[in-house]
């Protein structure tokens, strides 16, 4: 069984594929790459949350310092922002200071 990286790097003789097969092949490669990137980002957020837990700052928004809502933490325990600040990050109103390593 191939890993996602091996599948993403696997080459196929594209001249033997018709246009539809080439489109499917390209889509599959993009999906594998996307899943790996998203998984890496989430893992980085979990690691940062564990660091905040050790420091005693878990549950505090990294932007405004207010407590993150209990329901939000239940749904996304690795979240670095309260719901208000997360919305501002998504709207580009504030800079996302948390980057995937």
Order of alpha helices (4+ residues) and beta strands (2+ residues): alpha-alpha-alpha-alpha
